[in-house]
Amino acid sequence: MSLEEVARAVAGCVACPLAQTRLKTVPGDGPATAEIMFIGEAPGYHENQQGRPFVGPAGQLLDELLASIGLKRPDVFIANVVKCRPPSNRDPQPEEIAACSEYLDAQIKIIGPKVIVTLGRYSMARFFPGESISKIHGVARQRDGVTCFAMYHPAAALHQPALRQTLFRDMAKLPDIVAKAKAADAPAEPPAPPDMPEQLSLF
């Protein structure tokens, strides 16, 4: 399966009531070769209009965060745990998250990211169940063989400006986390052959 096939499946999905109220599905955006995958919560108004994730004010802040570590949108894959906008931007419901889980699972499998960055508590809960985002933001842990890194959702900083610097501090840790994840996955170099004794001359 490809990312395009996942997107087509999302476009035709009627597995939960959000299918009745959405304008456009928002499967995700980015290359299948991305080393970093950002996972947010759910599309908002602007995402529902355009069919792309993080294109509103929170997305503009995410662009700033990426730029702060030398990255641009085409360098990463961005998705949400829910692929359709909940009415009035309410929180996604458990059954809606469950209905979309197979699509997110497929995207993670296809991309095989080195690091998954969770944005917000609903995304965090998928990889850090039972944890509090105030306690584990900026922390990287292994989950099913993938490094997962929890951050606040950029939208939180729009409502609580004090979180803006927290987001930038956490984002600044990401390059080192990616480097460590890549080093851990790198195949070990084969041992050097033993020194061979000089061949004795028979003559």
N, C-alpha and C positions, 0 to 999 in steps of 0.2 A: 504493500500500500504506500502511496505517496502523500505528501501534504496536500496536493491538489485534490486527491480522492477524498481525504478527510474533509476538506472544505466543501466538496460537493455533498457529502453525507450530512454535514452540519446544515447546509442550505435546505435540505429536504426533511430535516428532523422535525417530528411532531411528538416527541416523547414526553414533553411536559407542557403545561399551559402557556409558557412564555412564547410558544410558537404562534399563539393567537394574537399577541399584542406587539410582537416585534415588527420593525420596519425592514431591517436587514440583519442577517446573521453576521457575527464577528468571530470567525474561526481562529484568526491569528495572522501574524505578519512576520516575515523574515525568511532567511535561507535555511535549507535543510542541513547545511554544514555548520550552523552556528555553534560556537563553543559555549555560549551563555544563553540561557532561556529564562526570560522574565515571565512570571505568572501572576497576574492580578486577580481581581475578584469578579467583576462583571462589566459589560459595556454600559456606558452612560448615554446621555442624549446625543452627543456629537458622534460617538461610535455607532450608535443605532442609525444615524443619518448616512454615515459614510461606509459602514461595513468594515472599518479598520479599528484596531485597538489603540487606546491612548492617543487620541487626536484632539481632545479638549484641553482645558487648563492643566489637568494633572499630567497629560501627555507632554505638554510644553515643559513642565518641570522635569519629567523623565528625560527629555532631550537634553536639558541642562546637566542633569546628573551624568548621563552618558558622556557628554562632551568633557566633563570634568576629569574623566579618566581616558580621554582620547578615543572614544568610540562614537559611532553614529548608528542610526537605526538599521541600515543594511548589514551591520556587523552582528546583530543579535536577533533572536526570535522572541516575539512578544505575544502572549496569549492571556486568557482568563480562565478561571475554573468554570465559569458559565459563559456560554457563547451567544446568548440573547439578552437584551436589556430587561431587567425587572421593571415593572411599571413604577413610575415616579422615583426611580433610582433607589427603591427599597433594597434591603439586604437580600441576597439570594437565599432561597429556602433549601433545606437539606435534600428534598426530592429533586429540585432543579440541579443542584450540584451533582447528585447521583446520576441524573439523566445525561449529563455532559461528561461524566468521568471517562467513558470509553474513548471519547474523542481526544481528551487530553492525554490519556494513556498512550494512544496511538501516536500522537505528535511527539511525545517524549521518546518513544521507541524509535521513531523514524529519525529524529534529530540526533539522539544520543549525546546530549549536551555534557560538557565537562562540569558545568555548574548550573544549578537551578536557583534562581533568585525569587523568593516569594515576596510579593508586595501586598501587605495587608493581612488581616487576621484570618480571612477565609482561605486564602491560598496557604498561609502558614499552617493552618489546622490540618491540611492534607498531608503535610510532610513532618510537622511537629505536633502531633495530636496531644491535647491536654496542656500545651504550653501557653504562656502569656507573651504577647509580642513585646511588651514593655521590658521583659526580662531577657528575651533571647534575640532581640534585633542585633544585628552586627555579629552574629555567631554563625559559624559554619559547622555543619555536622554531616556525617555520612548517612544516607538513606538508600537502601537497595542498590548500593554500589555507585551512587551519584552524590557529589558534594552539593548540599543544599544550604542556602544562605538566606536568613530571614531579614527583611527590611520593612519599615513602615511603608504604607501606601503613599505615593506622592500627594494624593488628595488630602491626606491627614495634615500635611504641612500647609495646605491652603487654608485650612480652618484653624490650625494651631501653628502659627509662624515659628514658634520655638523649635518645632520639629525639623525645620528646614536644615539647620546646621547638623542635626543628628543624621539626616539622610545623606548629606554630603560626606560626613565623617565615615559612615558605614560604607558608602559607595567607594571611598578611597581605599578600602581594604580589598576590594574585589580583584584588582589585577594580581595581587599576591596569592589570593585564594585560587584563582584560575591557574596560575603558574604551578602551584603545588599540586593541584588536581591533575594537570597535564604530566607533571613529573612522576606522579604515582602511577599513571597509566602507561608511561613509556616502557617499551620492552627492554628488558635487561640486555646489556651488551654481552655478546658471547665472550667467554674467557679467551685470553690471548693464548695462542698455541705455545707449548713449552719450547724453550730454546733447544734446538737440535744440535747435537755434537757435530763437530766438523767431521766430514767423511774422511775416513782413513784412506790414504793412497795405497793401492795394492802393488804399485810399481815403484 
